[in-house]
Every structure is written in C-alpha cells, then in structure tokens.
Amino acid sequence: MRRAAGVMSFAKIKRPALVALGVDTLAIFLAALDVWLVIPEKAQPYSIYLSGAACLGLALRRKLPFLAVIATVPGFLAGWSQLAAMIALGFLATRKQMHWQTWTGFALVFTCRFVQWPLPDFVELSWREHVLDGIYGVIVAGMPVAIGLLIGARTEISQKLSELAASRDRERRFHADAVRAEERARLAREMHDVVSHQITLIAMQAGALQAQTTDPRSLETAQVIRKLSTKTLEELRSLVSVLRSGSEDDGPRPGINELDRLIRGSDVPVHLTVERIPDLLPSQVSAAAYRTVQECLTNVHKHAPGATATIRIQGEHGSLKVEIRNERARTAGAALPSGGHGLTGLAERARLLGGSFETADTEDGGFRVRARYPLDR
C-alpha cells in the first residue's frame, strides 16, 4: 500500500512537468515544420542555421521568455522562423503583460517582419510594399501580444473571482455564525427560564414527597425521581453555559464507559455485548455511541414496555458500530409523550461525524437501530 501511494504521489508531482515538456516539444516541432515548409532550395546555410537556432530557442521561453524572443530574432530576420518568433512573443506577453520587455519584443518581431533581408532588397521596395509590410508586421507582432494579454487578463479575472467567492463564503459563514449565536442565546434563555424551572419544581416535589412518605416503595420512587431530576438539571445547566458561550462543543459528553450506569437506571432488561473497542476512542464517537444507546433505551421504555433490548458495540475496520434491537412490547403501558426528534438527531449526529445511521422494523415486531461512526477523525 505504501509503495502504491508513493507511485501515485510521484505521478502527481511529475504530471505538470510532463505536460510542460510535451507543450515545449510541440511548439519546437511546429516552428521547425514551419521553417522546413517554406525554406527555398537555394537558401544560404547561415539562414538555415539561424532558423534552426530560433526554433531551439523556444526551449528557453518558460524560464527566460525575453531571451527566447531575442534568440528567435536573427532566424526571423535573416531566415524563415516567423512562427517561432510569434510563439516566443506570445508567451512573453502572457508572462510579463504590460512590461517593457513585452513592447521591446513587439518592436523586434515587427522589425523582423517589416525589414527584408538582405538589406539592399529592402531598400529597393516601393512605398506600397513598405506599407503592406508594415501592416503585416503589426499583425504578426500584435496578434501574439494581444493573445498573451487576453490570457493574462483572464487569469487575473479568475483569481479575482476566486477571491470574491472566498470572500462571499467568509461573509456567509460569519452571517451563519451570527444567526447561530443569536439562536443559541434564545434557546439558552428558554431552557433556563422554562425547562430548568420545571425540573427544579420536580426535584423539589420529589424531595417533599421523600420527606413526608413512610411507604418504602414510594420513598424509593421519590429518591429516584429526585436523583434523575438533579442529574438532568446539572446537564441542562451545562448545556445552557455552552449555548451562551457559543462553543462548538456539544456540552457534557458521557461516553461508553458510563453505559453500565445508564443501563442500570433505564428500567429496561438489557443484554450488552462490547467487542474490540480501541483504547483511545475519540470523545465525539464515544459520546455519540452513548447518546444512541440512551435514546434507544428511552424509546424501548416508551413504546415497547417489558421488551428486552440487545445492545452490541463493536470496533471493526476503523469504525465503531452500534446496534440496538428490541422485541415487541410485552405489557401494555400508558402512552408517553414523544417529540419524534430523537432518532432524527441521532442520524444528524452520525452524518456530522462522517458515519451512517439506519432504522428498521424486525420480523418479530420489534425495532432495530444501527449506527456506524468512523474512528479516524
């Protein structure tokens, strides 16, 4: 696996270099082909050499674009390397844009197209031919510069658009953070003013019942109610603090190591199996597994009274798998209120952690919940 990863990294690193080499080779080949197609049979040897040197000078266009243009000038002036000069000038304009080197290169290429070699032949031309050569010189030298400037402008616009998109993303994130902070503060106020008050009253009533009753069963029930109310109130206050502070933390995070206490207080018969749990379990994953078991036991108590729940927690292939099954209800119980958001919240938590969550009815009339949480976070 390491060797394969190394080969892939090597290929990614070498790919741009191979593309650049291929483009340079193609440019040199096209320039040489242009010279070969137009060179006359009785050409002077020095003009052939200068044209060949101009084609090979394109190899310098990436690191030394201005020098590449200068290298093509003799071959264009005294030979036939017009395409080589145009390619070098276009790349120079792309790299340098409105730099003085671009306009110097433009003047050199224009001169090579306007002036004919040998010079005596150039002097003997009529004024009409000079005008035509001047027009063609502007076209030959101006077209690469125009294309290079357009490419540079497009690149600059793309960069500006990318920066603008990034800026808009940051603004959207800031706005979303502000909205979430306001919503957190509102929820914190509601939880403190309403829920916390009601739970406190429940705890106080349970304490009063505990002090007044002499029946052992009622006394035990009052103690359980007071204990659960106190614990819920502590967690609620911690959550309110988290909401007010705007922390990304989810508040108190009981983990898998507290499942035994959760099961003992659930009033649901449970068969628990834990296999191959890593020693260092991420706190978010451990808390998610705990909340999954907690919600499922609550649902069993609500909707399937008397049923036995089977819990299996297993670490396998870089993930933690949690499965909870329960039988059909064994006894008829009073309907308990349900918000219907518990399983939805568990599914959202699993997706935020990069895992999966699924529910299904079983063949025996029960219910099954499966969750998977990756450990490599």
Secondary structure, 3 states (H helix, E strand, C coil): CHHHHHHHHHHHHHHHHHHHHHHHHHHHHHHHHHHHHHCCCCCCHHHHHHHHHHHHHHHHCCCCHHHHHHHHHHHHHHCCCHHHHHHHHHHHHHHHCCCHHHHHHHHHHHHHHHCCCCHHHHHCCCHHHHHHHHHHHHHHHHHHHHHHHHHHHHHHHHHHHHHHHHHHHHHHHHHHHHHHHHHHHHHHHHHHHHHHHHHHHHHHHHHHHHHHCCCHHHHHHHHHHHHHHHHHHHHHHHHHHHHHHCCCCCCCCCCHHHHHHHHHCCCCCEEEEEECCCCCCCHHHHHHHHHHHHHHHHHHHHHCCCCCEEEEEEEECCEEEEEEEECCCCCCCCCCCCCCCHHHHHHHHHHHCCCEEEEEECCCCCEEEEEEEECCC
